[in-house]
Amino acid sequence: MADSIATRVSRIITGGAHALLDKAESLAPNALMAQSIREVELVIAEVRGDLGKVEAAKHLLLSQVAKLNAEHESLGEQVETAVTVQRDDLAAVAIGRQTDIEDLLLVLQKSLHEQVEQSKELESYIVALLAKKRELEQMLNDYLSTLAQPPGASGLPDSAGRQVRVEDAESSFARVLARETGVVGVTGGLNGDAGKLKALAEMQRNNRIAERLAALKAAKSGQ
């Protein structure tokens, strides 16, 4: 698997919208999130392509290992026969071939192990990317639902209601970016709340640190 795929997967999982923040002002929020989803889909397709190649290599290696094992077993029977009829020269040739097969099998088994590990890694990438895609799709649906609220739902006149819905949608998208990237205040609707959101994120982080520290201390004292 190319390193570029691993890098892209890591970037997407750790913050799908981060690479697109510089386009946030020129793209509509729904277009920005849709672009993030398309990027995830493209990387999933690439990882699945690499997984297919790895699976094909595994199949080839397994076939080679099976063929060599069968030959090794057959040579063992031939060695016994040669020894029985006192043809040490033939037995020596067969044993030599068995030795070569054993050396080959060591290399093939190592390669097979590497392919198996790479297959597991690629499969885990696909699982994580699919989860990320579902998360982004839910964010997009939530954002579109906010925009789709009927006029007057806020109890205000249509013009004021539309403005409220736009501000709610902007706030929703800003929360998406804040959760995805830790960056707040990208859209205009949250300028006043940027400090509060940052403080909330810091408080959550501190709580997680405190919980892990308490768990480690409890485990230490229980030993």
Helices and strands as residue ranges (DSSP letters): H 3-15, G 18-23, H 29-84, H 88-147, H 158-181, G 188-193, H 194-221
